[in-house]
Amino acid sequence: AAPVLTIDGPGGAGKGTISGLVAERLGWHLLDSGALYRLTAQAAVKHNVAVDDELGLARLAEQLDVAFPVEEGQPRTLLEGEDVGQVIRTEQAGERASQVAALPAVRQALLQRQRDFCQAPGLVADGRDMGTVVFPDAALKIFLTASADERARRRHLQLQEAGVNASLSSLLKEIQARDARDTQRSVAPLKPADDAITLDTTRLSIPEVVDRLTELLAQ
Ligand code: C5P
């Protein structure tokens, strides 16, 4: 099987940015598993499936019609042919994703789809349970963290750059609420795998983290 680098951790720790850069540097495939939960939640909104209808949501997850084409260098996210790249990135969509992600049947329905991303020459897998559940035999497991304050600050900056006004204190509350749900759920709770290396990025720049991960992988 192709080698896998798993990058797990709480929201806002920089997993998405770091995973993308490391995958690009290595020429490996990339799995943004959070997008699959966000897309399942979005499909539920579209098809009027309630957030507590576990079997209905699992069926949606199972049949999810998604594509990640790259057009003119821009990655796009299509749900049933419709571009949902923006709508699934809102904080509200993240909150909904974390609700559907707490349902065991939904996680089970997405398991094989995630494993199918493991192809030569390798895969960088970004999520919450990549090292603990989806790819237990990964070559290298990283648990990326940063303080909640720092994660709220980064998210705030990101939103500002996108022209969105949000208060720092409400972002911090949202981040803490999602952390609590993700770490306390009974199925695949957010936690480092026993053999994961934890990297606190609070005081590290993006290039420093990318360098550190490529060094670790080369060892
Ligand atoms: O990483 P992202 O913020 O896009 O993930 C959205 C939500 O999806 C997370 O808060 C988490 O509840 C869920 N998720 C998960 N397992 C993963 C990836 C994401 O439960 N592997």
Residues whose N, C-alpha, C, O or C-beta is under 5 A from the ligand:
A	BS01	C5P	G11 S33 G34 A35 Y37 G94 A97 S98 A101 D126 G127 R128 D129 R178 D182
